[in-house]
Amino acid sequence: MSAVLPTDLAYRMLKLEQQLESYQRLHFEELEAMRRALSELKDQVLALATRKETEEEEERDD
């Protein structure tokens, strides 16, 4: 078995840490985009429901 140099281990550790940070950042950004899209859809559904309710009230008043 060949000896492992401490510098090799340190380099591998650094690369793995960088990769982990990169994946965390990527997934955070993706999750935020999904949350924004979901929030926009909820706003649209609420606006539609409110508009429909208003239209129904106006029809009853006529």
N, CA, C, O and CB atoms as a CASP TS submission, in Angstrom:
PFRMAT TS
TARGET T0000
AUTHOR 0000-0000-0000
METHOD Language model
MODEL 1
PARENT N/A
ATOM      1  N   MET     1       0.847  -1.179   0.000  1.00  0.00           N
ATOM      2  CA  MET     1       0.000   0.000   0.000  1.00  0.00           C
ATOM      3  C   MET     1       0.886   1.232   0.000  1.00  0.00           C
ATOM      4  O   MET     1       1.820   1.329   0.796  1.00  0.00           O
ATOM      5  CB  MET     1      -0.960   0.003   1.217  1.00  0.00           C
ATOM      6  N   SER     2       0.601   2.167  -0.879  1.00  0.00           N
ATOM      7  CA  SER     2       1.430   3.366  -0.961  1.00  0.00           C
ATOM      8  C   SER     2       1.004   4.376   0.096  1.00  0.00           C
ATOM      9  O   SER     2      -0.149   4.411   0.525  1.00  0.00           O
ATOM     10  CB  SER     2       1.345   3.991  -2.364  1.00  0.00           C
ATOM     11  N   ALA     3       1.958   5.188   0.497  1.00  0.00           N
ATOM     12  CA  ALA     3       1.700   6.205   1.515  1.00  0.00           C
ATOM     13  C   ALA     3       0.903   7.355   0.910  1.00  0.00           C
ATOM     14  O   ALA     3       1.129   7.756  -0.232  1.00  0.00           O
ATOM     15  CB  ALA     3       3.025   6.725   2.120  1.00  0.00           C
ATOM     16  N   VAL     4      -0.023   7.869   1.689  1.00  0.00           N
ATOM     17  CA  VAL     4      -0.832   9.005   1.255  1.00  0.00           C
ATOM     18  C   VAL     4      -0.220  10.261   1.854  1.00  0.00           C
ATOM     19  O   VAL     4      -0.002  10.350   3.062  1.00  0.00           O
ATOM     20  CB  VAL     4      -2.337   8.843   1.682  1.00  0.00           C
ATOM     21  N   LEU     5       0.049  11.216   0.999  1.00  0.00           N
ATOM     22  CA  LEU     5       0.635  12.467   1.465  1.00  0.00           C
ATOM     23  C   LEU     5      -0.431  13.362   2.092  1.00  0.00           C
ATOM     24  O   LEU     5      -1.554  13.435   1.592  1.00  0.00           O
ATOM     25  CB  LEU     5       1.331  13.198   0.306  1.00  0.00           C
ATOM     26  N   PRO     6      -0.087  14.035   3.173  1.00  0.00           N
ATOM     27  CA  PRO     6      -1.046  14.950   3.799  1.00  0.00           C
ATOM     28  C   PRO     6      -1.549  16.024   2.828  1.00  0.00           C
ATOM     29  O   PRO     6      -2.705  16.440   2.908  1.00  0.00           O
ATOM     30  CB  PRO     6      -0.409  15.616   5.011  1.00  0.00           C
ATOM     31  N   THR     7      -0.687  16.467   1.920  1.00  0.00           N
ATOM     32  CA  THR     7      -1.121  17.485   0.955  1.00  0.00           C
ATOM     33  C   THR     7      -2.180  16.932   0.006  1.00  0.00           C
ATOM     34  O   THR     7      -3.090  17.652  -0.406  1.00  0.00           O
ATOM     35  CB  THR     7       0.080  18.007   0.151  1.00  0.00           C
ATOM     36  N   ASP     8      -2.059  15.649  -0.339  1.00  0.00           N
ATOM     37  CA  ASP     8      -3.073  15.019  -1.186  1.00  0.00           C
ATOM     38  C   ASP     8      -4.422  14.949  -0.463  1.00  0.00           C
ATOM     39  O   ASP     8      -5.470  15.228  -1.044  1.00  0.00           O
ATOM     40  CB  ASP     8      -2.620  13.607  -1.605  1.00  0.00           C
ATOM     41  N   LEU     9      -4.370  14.572   0.806  1.00  0.00           N
ATOM     42  CA  LEU     9      -5.602  14.517   1.595  1.00  0.00           C
ATOM     43  C   LEU     9      -6.222  15.904   1.738  1.00  0.00           C
ATOM     44  O   LEU     9      -7.436  16.064   1.609  1.00  0.00           O
ATOM     45  CB  LEU     9      -5.324  13.919   2.982  1.00  0.00           C
ATOM     46  N   ALA    10      -5.394  16.891   2.002  1.00  0.00           N
ATOM     47  CA  ALA    10      -5.888  18.261   2.153  1.00  0.00           C
ATOM     48  C   ALA    10      -6.521  18.754   0.854  1.00  0.00           C
ATOM     49  O   ALA    10      -7.556  19.420   0.879  1.00  0.00           O
ATOM     50  CB  ALA    10      -4.745  19.203   2.578  1.00  0.00           C
ATOM     51  N   TYR    11      -5.906  18.430  -0.269  1.00  0.00           N
ATOM     52  CA  TYR    11      -6.441  18.837  -1.566  1.00  0.00           C
ATOM     53  C   TYR    11      -7.793  18.171  -1.819  1.00  0.00           C
ATOM     54  O   TYR    11      -8.733  18.821  -2.274  1.00  0.00           O
ATOM     55  CB  TYR    11      -5.451  18.488  -2.695  1.00  0.00           C
ATOM     56  N   ARG    12      -7.887  16.890  -1.528  1.00  0.00           N
ATOM     57  CA  ARG    12      -9.149  16.169  -1.720  1.00  0.00           C
ATOM     58  C   ARG    12     -10.243  16.733  -0.818  1.00  0.00           C
ATOM     59  O   ARG    12     -11.398  16.859  -1.226  1.00  0.00           O
ATOM     60  CB  ARG    12      -8.958  14.668  -1.441  1.00  0.00           C
ATOM     61  N   MET    13      -9.859  17.073   0.423  1.00  0.00           N
ATOM     62  CA  MET    13     -10.811  17.680   1.343  1.00  0.00           C
ATOM     63  C   MET    13     -11.311  19.021   0.817  1.00  0.00           C
ATOM     64  O   MET    13     -12.510  19.298   0.848  1.00  0.00           O
ATOM     65  CB  MET    13     -10.176  17.861   2.718  1.00  0.00           C
ATOM     66  N   LEU    14     -10.403  19.838   0.340  1.00  0.00           N
ATOM     67  CA  LEU    14     -10.759  21.147  -0.203  1.00  0.00           C
ATOM     68  C   LEU    14     -11.712  21.002  -1.386  1.00  0.00           C
ATOM     69  O   LEU    14     -12.723  21.700  -1.461  1.00  0.00           O
ATOM     70  CB  LEU    14      -9.498  21.913  -0.629  1.00  0.00           C
ATOM     71  N   LYS    15     -11.394  20.104  -2.304  1.00  0.00           N
ATOM     72  CA  LYS    15     -12.246  19.899  -3.478  1.00  0.00           C
ATOM     73  C   LYS    15     -13.646  19.437  -3.065  1.00  0.00           C
ATOM     74  O   LYS    15     -14.646  19.893  -3.620  1.00  0.00           O
ATOM     75  CB  LYS    15     -11.607  18.869  -4.430  1.00  0.00           C
ATOM     76  N   LEU    16     -13.708  18.541  -2.100  1.00  0.00           N
ATOM     77  CA  LEU    16     -14.999  18.043  -1.637  1.00  0.00           C
ATOM     78  C   LEU    16     -15.805  19.150  -0.953  1.00  0.00           C
ATOM     79  O   LEU    16     -17.013  19.254  -1.161  1.00  0.00           O
ATOM     80  CB  LEU    16     -14.800  16.865  -0.678  1.00  0.00           C
ATOM     81  N   GLU    17     -15.148  19.967  -0.149  1.00  0.00           N
ATOM     82  CA  GLU    17     -15.826  21.097   0.489  1.00  0.00           C
ATOM     83  C   GLU    17     -16.366  22.068  -0.558  1.00  0.00           C
ATOM     84  O   GLU    17     -17.488  22.559  -0.430  1.00  0.00           O
ATOM     85  CB  GLU    17     -14.868  21.828   1.445  1.00  0.00           C
ATOM     86  N   GLN    18     -15.580  22.344  -1.582  1.00  0.00           N
ATOM     87  CA  GLN    18     -16.017  23.251  -2.642  1.00  0.00           C
ATOM     88  C   GLN    18     -17.206  22.675  -3.398  1.00  0.00           C
ATOM     89  O   GLN    18     -18.150  23.393  -3.728  1.00  0.00           O
ATOM     90  CB  GLN    18     -14.866  23.536  -3.611  1.00  0.00           C
ATOM     91  N   GLN    19     -17.155  21.396  -3.663  1.00  0.00           N
ATOM     92  CA  GLN    19     -18.253  20.736  -4.368  1.00  0.00           C
ATOM     93  C   GLN    19     -19.529  20.775  -3.525  1.00  0.00           C
ATOM     94  O   GLN    19     -20.615  21.041  -4.041  1.00  0.00           O
ATOM     95  CB  GLN    19     -17.879  19.276  -4.710  1.00  0.00           C
ATOM     96  N   LEU    20     -19.391  20.511  -2.240  1.00  0.00           N
ATOM     97  CA  LEU    20     -20.535  20.544  -1.336  1.00  0.00           C
ATOM     98  C   LEU    20     -21.162  21.937  -1.304  1.00  0.00           C
ATOM     99  O   LEU    20     -22.383  22.068  -1.391  1.00  0.00           O
ATOM    100  CB  LEU    20     -20.113  20.117   0.078  1.00  0.00           C
ATOM    101  N   GLU    21     -20.349  22.965  -1.183  1.00  0.00           N
ATOM    102  CA  GLU    21     -20.849  24.340  -1.170  1.00  0.00           C
ATOM    103  C   GLU    21     -21.552  24.674  -2.482  1.00  0.00           C
ATOM    104  O   GLU    21     -22.585  25.345  -2.486  1.00  0.00           O
ATOM    105  CB  GLU    21     -19.698  25.329  -0.921  1.00  0.00           C
ATOM    106  N   SER    22     -21.002  24.213  -3.576  1.00  0.00           N
ATOM    107  CA  SER    22     -21.595  24.465  -4.883  1.00  0.00           C
ATOM    108  C   SER    22     -22.977  23.820  -4.992  1.00  0.00           C
ATOM    109  O   SER    22     -23.923  24.451  -5.463  1.00  0.00           O
ATOM    110  CB  SER    22     -20.677  23.943  -5.994  1.00  0.00           C
ATOM    111  N   TYR    23     -23.089  22.583  -4.562  1.00  0.00           N
ATOM    112  CA  TYR    23     -24.381  21.893  -4.600  1.00  0.00           C
ATOM    113  C   TYR    23     -25.390  22.568  -3.674  1.00  0.00           C
ATOM    114  O   TYR    23     -26.558  22.722  -4.033  1.00  0.00           O
ATOM    115  CB  TYR    23     -24.211  20.417  -4.209  1.00  0.00           C
ATOM    116  N   GLN    24     -24.944  22.970  -2.485  1.00  0.00           N
ATOM    117  CA  GLN    24     -25.849  23.640  -1.557  1.00  0.00           C
ATOM    118  C   GLN    24     -26.384  24.929  -2.162  1.00  0.00           C
ATOM    119  O   GLN    24     -27.580  25.206  -2.069  1.00  0.00           O
ATOM    120  CB  GLN    24     -25.140  23.933  -0.233  1.00  0.00           C
ATOM    121  N   ARG    25     -25.530  25.704  -2.770  1.00  0.00           N
ATOM    122  CA  ARG    25     -25.925  26.973  -3.390  1.00  0.00           C
ATOM    123  C   ARG    25     -26.916  26.716  -4.534  1.00  0.00           C
ATOM    124  O   ARG    25     -27.937  27.394  -4.644  1.00  0.00           O
ATOM    125  CB  ARG    25     -24.676  27.738  -3.914  1.00  0.00           C
ATOM    126  N   LEU    26     -26.607  25.748  -5.365  1.00  0.00           N
ATOM    127  CA  LEU    26     -27.463  25.419  -6.501  1.00  0.00           C
ATOM    128  C   LEU    26     -28.860  25.021  -6.034  1.00  0.00           C
ATOM    129  O   LEU    26     -29.860  25.523  -6.548  1.00  0.00           O
ATOM    130  CB  LEU    26     -26.841  24.290  -7.329  1.00  0.00           C
ATOM    131  N   HIS    27     -28.923  24.128  -5.071  1.00  0.00           N
ATOM    132  CA  HIS    27     -30.219  23.649  -4.616  1.00  0.00           C
ATOM    133  C   HIS    27     -30.984  24.733  -3.864  1.00  0.00           C
ATOM    134  O   HIS    27     -32.211  24.789  -3.946  1.00  0.00           O
ATOM    135  CB  HIS    27     -30.045  22.426  -3.731  1.00  0.00           C
ATOM    136  N   PHE    28     -30.285  25.587  -3.141  1.00  0.00           N
ATOM    137  CA  PHE    28     -30.939  26.706  -2.466  1.00  0.00           C
ATOM    138  C   PHE    28     -31.602  27.606  -3.499  1.00  0.00           C
ATOM    139  O   PHE    28     -32.753  28.011  -3.332  1.00  0.00           O
ATOM    140  CB  PHE    28     -29.925  27.509  -1.614  1.00  0.00           C
ATOM    141  N   GLU    29     -30.871  27.918  -4.567  1.00  0.00           N
ATOM    142  CA  GLU    29     -31.412  28.786  -5.615  1.00  0.00           C
ATOM    143  C   GLU    29     -32.605  28.135  -6.307  1.00  0.00           C
ATOM    144  O   GLU    29     -33.590  28.810  -6.606  1.00  0.00           O
ATOM    145  CB  GLU    29     -30.326  29.121  -6.646  1.00  0.00           C
ATOM    146  N   GLU    30     -32.527  26.839  -6.562  1.00  0.00           N
ATOM    147  CA  GLU    30     -33.647  26.129  -7.192  1.00  0.00           C
ATOM    148  C   GLU    30     -34.874  26.129  -6.289  1.00  0.00           C
ATOM    149  O   GLU    30     -35.993  26.348  -6.753  1.00  0.00           O
ATOM    150  CB  GLU    30     -33.245  24.686  -7.530  1.00  0.00           C
ATOM    151  N   LEU    31     -34.663  25.883  -5.000  1.00  0.00           N
ATOM    152  CA  LEU    31     -35.780  25.879  -4.061  1.00  0.00           C
ATOM    153  C   LEU    31     -36.414  27.261  -3.959  1.00  0.00           C
ATOM    154  O   LEU    31     -37.637  27.377  -3.888  1.00  0.00           O
ATOM    155  CB  LEU    31     -35.315  25.410  -2.682  1.00  0.00           C
ATOM    156  N   GLU    32     -35.603  28.294  -3.951  1.00  0.00           N
ATOM    157  CA  GLU    32     -36.138  29.657  -3.899  1.00  0.00           C
ATOM    158  C   GLU    32     -36.969  29.959  -5.140  1.00  0.00           C
ATOM    159  O   GLU    32     -38.026  30.583  -5.040  1.00  0.00           O
ATOM    160  CB  GLU    32     -34.997  30.680  -3.764  1.00  0.00           C
ATOM    161  N   ALA    33     -36.508  29.530  -6.292  1.00  0.00           N
ATOM    162  CA  ALA    33     -37.263  29.744  -7.533  1.00  0.00           C
ATOM    163  C   ALA    33     -38.599  29.008  -7.475  1.00  0.00           C
ATOM    164  O   ALA    33     -39.618  29.539  -7.919  1.00  0.00           O
ATOM    165  CB  ALA    33     -36.444  29.272  -8.760  1.00  0.00           C
ATOM    166  N   MET    34     -38.602  27.807  -6.939  1.00  0.00           N
ATOM    167  CA  MET    34     -39.840  27.043  -6.809  1.00  0.00           C
ATOM    168  C   MET    34     -40.794  27.724  -5.826  1.00  0.00           C
ATOM    169  O   MET    34     -42.000  27.777  -6.067  1.00  0.00           O
ATOM    170  CB  MET    34     -39.538  25.602  -6.350  1.00  0.00           C
ATOM    171  N   ARG    35     -40.255  28.247  -4.718  1.00  0.00           N
ATOM    172  CA  ARG    35     -41.096  28.948  -3.741  1.00  0.00           C
ATOM    173  C   ARG    35     -41.724  30.199  -4.354  1.00  0.00           C
ATOM    174  O   ARG    35     -42.898  30.487  -4.122  1.00  0.00           O
ATOM    175  CB  ARG    35     -40.270  29.329  -2.498  1.00  0.00           C
ATOM    176  N   ARG    36     -40.938  30.941  -5.138  1.00  0.00           N
ATOM    177  CA  ARG    36     -41.469  32.138  -5.799  1.00  0.00           C
ATOM    178  C   ARG    36     -42.583  31.772  -6.777  1.00  0.00           C
ATOM    179  O   ARG    36     -43.624  32.428  -6.814  1.00  0.00           O
ATOM    180  CB  ARG    36     -40.345  32.888  -6.536  1.00  0.00           C
ATOM    181  N   ALA    37     -42.363  30.730  -7.563  1.00  0.00           N
ATOM    182  CA  ALA    37     -43.372  30.296  -8.532  1.00  0.00           C
ATOM    183  C   ALA    37     -44.651  29.862  -7.820  1.00  0.00           C
ATOM    184  O   ALA    37     -45.752  30.194  -8.259  1.00  0.00           O
ATOM    185  CB  ALA    37     -42.828  29.142  -9.399  1.00  0.00           C
ATOM    186  N   LEU    38     -44.508  29.129  -6.734  1.00  0.00           N
ATOM    187  CA  LEU    38     -45.671  28.687  -5.972  1.00  0.00           C
ATOM    188  C   LEU    38     -46.411  29.877  -5.376  1.00  0.00           C
ATOM    189  O   LEU    38     -47.641  29.912  -5.389  1.00  0.00           O
ATOM    190  CB  LEU    38     -45.250  27.718  -4.864  1.00  0.00           C
ATOM    191  N   SER    39     -45.689  30.830  -4.867  1.00  0.00           N
ATOM    192  CA  SER    39     -46.300  32.029  -4.302  1.00  0.00           C
ATOM    193  C   SER    39     -47.076  32.808  -5.363  1.00  0.00           C
ATOM    194  O   SER    39     -48.174  33.299  -5.101  1.00  0.00           O
ATOM    195  CB  SER    39     -45.229  32.923  -3.672  1.00  0.00           C
ATOM    196  N   GLU    40     -46.506  32.916  -6.551  1.00  0.00           N
ATOM    197  CA  GLU    40     -47.196  33.603  -7.646  1.00  0.00           C
ATOM    198  C   GLU    40     -48.485  32.875  -8.024  1.00  0.00           C
ATOM    199  O   GLU    40     -49.510  33.509  -8.273  1.00  0.00           O
ATOM    200  CB  GLU    40     -46.275  33.716  -8.873  1.00  0.00           C
ATOM    201  N   LEU    41     -48.432  31.551  -8.067  1.00  0.00           N
ATOM    202  CA  LEU    41     -49.640  30.776  -8.373  1.00  0.00           C
ATOM    203  C   LEU    41     -50.708  30.966  -7.299  1.00  0.00           C
ATOM    204  O   LEU    41     -51.890  31.104  -7.614  1.00  0.00           O
ATOM    205  CB  LEU    41     -49.296  29.286  -8.512  1.00  0.00           C
ATOM    206  N   LYS    42     -50.299  30.973  -6.048  1.00  0.00           N
ATOM    207  CA  LYS    42     -51.253  31.194  -4.958  1.00  0.00           C
ATOM    208  C   LYS    42     -51.900  32.569  -5.085  1.00  0.00           C
ATOM    209  O   LYS    42     -53.106  32.715  -4.889  1.00  0.00           O
ATOM    210  CB  LYS    42     -50.556  31.058  -3.590  1.00  0.00           C
ATOM    211  N   ASP    43     -51.094  33.571  -5.412  1.00  0.00           N
ATOM    212  CA  ASP    43     -51.632  34.924  -5.602  1.00  0.00           C
ATOM    213  C   ASP    43     -52.653  34.953  -6.731  1.00  0.00           C
ATOM    214  O   ASP    43     -53.690  35.608  -6.617  1.00  0.00           O
ATOM    215  CB  ASP    43     -50.498  35.917  -5.896  1.00  0.00           C
ATOM    216  N   GLN    44     -52.366  34.251  -7.816  1.00  0.00           N
ATOM    217  CA  GLN    44     -53.295  34.209  -8.947  1.00  0.00           C
ATOM    218  C   GLN    44     -54.597  33.511  -8.570  1.00  0.00           C
ATOM    219  O   GLN    44     -55.678  33.970  -8.940  1.00  0.00           O
ATOM    220  CB  GLN    44     -52.649  33.499 -10.140  1.00  0.00           C
ATOM    221  N   VAL    45     -54.500  32.409  -7.839  1.00  0.00           N
ATOM    222  CA  VAL    45     -55.699  31.687  -7.405  1.00  0.00           C
ATOM    223  C   VAL    45     -56.532  32.576  -6.485  1.00  0.00           C
ATOM    224  O   VAL    45     -57.753  32.643  -6.625  1.00  0.00           O
ATOM    225  CB  VAL    45     -55.318  30.363  -6.685  1.00  0.00           C
ATOM    226  N   LEU    46     -55.886  33.248  -5.559  1.00  0.00           N
ATOM    227  CA  LEU    46     -56.597  34.138  -4.646  1.00  0.00           C
ATOM    228  C   LEU    46     -57.277  35.273  -5.410  1.00  0.00           C
ATOM    229  O   LEU    46     -58.420  35.624  -5.117  1.00  0.00           O
ATOM    230  CB  LEU    46     -55.632  34.708  -3.597  1.00  0.00           C
ATOM    231  N   ALA    47     -56.577  35.842  -6.383  1.00  0.00           N
ATOM    232  CA  ALA    47     -57.155  36.927  -7.182  1.00  0.00           C
ATOM    233  C   ALA    47     -58.371  36.440  -7.959  1.00  0.00           C
ATOM    234  O   ALA    47     -59.378  37.144  -8.042  1.00  0.00           O
ATOM    235  CB  ALA    47     -56.106  37.503  -8.148  1.00  0.00           C
ATOM    236  N   LEU    48     -58.287  35.254  -8.523  1.00  0.00           N
ATOM    237  CA  LEU    48     -59.426  34.693  -9.259  1.00  0.00           C
ATOM    238  C   LEU    48     -60.611  34.444  -8.331  1.00  0.00           C
ATOM    239  O   LEU    48     -61.751  34.760  -8.671  1.00  0.00           O
ATOM    240  CB  LEU    48     -59.023  33.384  -9.957  1.00  0.00           C
ATOM    241  N   ALA    49     -60.340  33.885  -7.177  1.00  0.00           N
ATOM    242  CA  ALA    49     -61.410  33.594  -6.223  1.00  0.00           C
ATOM    243  C   ALA    49     -62.059  34.887  -5.748  1.00  0.00           C
ATOM    244  O   ALA    49     -63.281  34.959  -5.621  1.00  0.00           O
ATOM    245  CB  ALA    49     -60.868  32.793  -5.021  1.00  0.00           C
ATOM    246  N   THR    50     -61.262  35.891  -5.490  1.00  0.00           N
ATOM    247  CA  THR    50     -61.787  37.179  -5.039  1.00  0.00           C
ATOM    248  C   THR    50     -62.626  37.827  -6.127  1.00  0.00           C
ATOM    249  O   THR    50     -63.698  38.366  -5.851  1.00  0.00           O
ATOM    250  CB  THR    50     -60.644  38.112  -4.626  1.00  0.00           C
ATOM    251  N   ARG    51     -62.143  37.777  -7.358  1.00  0.00           N
ATOM    252  CA  ARG    51     -62.879  38.363  -8.477  1.00  0.00           C
ATOM    253  C   ARG    51     -64.214  37.648  -8.682  1.00  0.00           C
ATOM    254  O   ARG    51     -65.243  38.289  -8.897  1.00  0.00           O
ATOM    255  CB  ARG    51     -62.039  38.300  -9.763  1.00  0.00           C
ATOM    256  N   LYS    52     -64.188  36.324  -8.615  1.00  0.00           N
ATOM    257  CA  LYS    52     -65.422  35.545  -8.797  1.00  0.00           C
ATOM    258  C   LYS    52     -66.413  35.873  -7.691  1.00  0.00           C
ATOM    259  O   LYS    52     -67.605  36.033  -7.951  1.00  0.00           O
ATOM    260  CB  LYS    52     -65.119  34.025  -8.814  1.00  0.00           C
ATOM    261  N   GLU    53     -65.930  35.972  -6.466  1.00  0.00           N
ATOM    262  CA  GLU    53     -66.799  36.295  -5.338  1.00  0.00           C
ATOM    263  C   GLU    53     -67.419  37.682  -5.518  1.00  0.00           C
ATOM    264  O   GLU    53     -68.604  37.874  -5.245  1.00  0.00           O
ATOM    265  CB  GLU    53     -66.013  36.227  -4.014  1.00  0.00           C
ATOM    266  N   THR    54     -66.631  38.631  -5.970  1.00  0.00           N
ATOM    267  CA  THR    54     -67.124  39.990  -6.210  1.00  0.00           C
ATOM    268  C   THR    54     -68.178  39.998  -7.307  1.00  0.00           C
ATOM    269  O   THR    54     -69.206  40.663  -7.177  1.00  0.00           O
ATOM    270  CB  THR    54     -65.967  40.927  -6.585  1.00  0.00           C
ATOM    271  N   GLU    55     -67.931  39.264  -8.383  1.00  0.00           N
ATOM    272  CA  GLU    55     -68.897  39.184  -9.484  1.00  0.00           C
ATOM    273  C   GLU    55     -70.211  38.569  -9.017  1.00  0.00           C
ATOM    274  O   GLU    55     -71.285  39.028  -9.406  1.00  0.00           O
ATOM    275  CB  GLU    55     -68.319  38.366 -10.646  1.00  0.00           C
ATOM    276  N   GLU    56     -70.129  37.531  -8.184  1.00  0.00           N
ATOM    277  CA  GLU    56     -71.337  36.883  -7.676  1.00  0.00           C
ATOM    278  C   GLU    56     -72.121  37.827  -6.776  1.00  0.00           C
ATOM    279  O   GLU    56     -73.350  37.850  -6.824  1.00  0.00           O
ATOM    280  CB  GLU    56     -70.979  35.603  -6.914  1.00  0.00           C
ATOM    281  N   GLU    57     -71.425  38.603  -5.959  1.00  0.00           N
ATOM    282  CA  GLU    57     -72.094  39.571  -5.092  1.00  0.00           C
ATOM    283  C   GLU    57     -72.785  40.646  -5.924  1.00  0.00           C
ATOM    284  O   GLU    57     -73.899  41.063  -5.608  1.00  0.00           O
ATOM    285  CB  GLU    57     -71.087  40.214  -4.120  1.00  0.00           C
ATOM    286  N   GLU    58     -72.118  41.093  -6.991  1.00  0.00           N
ATOM    287  CA  GLU    58     -72.709  42.115  -7.859  1.00  0.00           C
ATOM    288  C   GLU    58     -73.950  41.577  -8.560  1.00  0.00           C
ATOM    289  O   GLU    58     -74.926  42.307  -8.733  1.00  0.00           O
ATOM    290  CB  GLU    58     -71.683  42.600  -8.898  1.00  0.00           C
ATOM    291  N   GLU    59     -73.927  40.314  -8.963  1.00  0.00           N
ATOM    292  CA  GLU    59     -75.091  39.703  -9.609  1.00  0.00           C
ATOM    293  C   GLU    59     -76.264  39.615  -8.639  1.00  0.00           C
ATOM    294  O   GLU    59     -77.410  39.833  -9.033  1.00  0.00           O
ATOM    295  CB  GLU    59     -74.740  38.305 -10.142  1.00  0.00           C
ATOM    296  N   ARG    60     -75.991  39.299  -7.382  1.00  0.00           N
ATOM    297  CA  ARG    60     -77.054  39.215  -6.375  1.00  0.00           C
ATOM    298  C   ARG    60     -77.653  40.589  -6.100  1.00  0.00           C
ATOM    299  O   ARG    60     -78.851  40.714  -5.845  1.00  0.00           O
ATOM    300  CB  ARG    60     -76.514  38.606  -5.070  1.00  0.00           C
ATOM    301  N   ASP    61     -76.817  41.610  -6.155  1.00  0.00           N
ATOM    302  CA  ASP    61     -77.277  42.968  -5.888  1.00  0.00           C
ATOM    303  C   ASP    61     -78.144  43.508  -7.016  1.00  0.00           C
ATOM    304  O   ASP    61     -78.944  44.417  -6.795  1.00  0.00           O
ATOM    305  CB  ASP    61     -76.093  43.885  -5.668  1.00  0.00           C
ATOM    306  N   ASP    62     -77.999  42.964  -8.220  1.00  0.00           N
ATOM    307  CA  ASP    62     -78.774  43.455  -9.374  1.00  0.00           C
ATOM    308  C   ASP    62     -80.166  42.992  -9.327  1.00  0.00           C
ATOM    309  O   ASP    62     -80.953  43.311 -10.217  1.00  0.00           O
ATOM    310  CB  ASP    62     -78.164  43.026 -10.663  1.00  0.00           C
TER
END
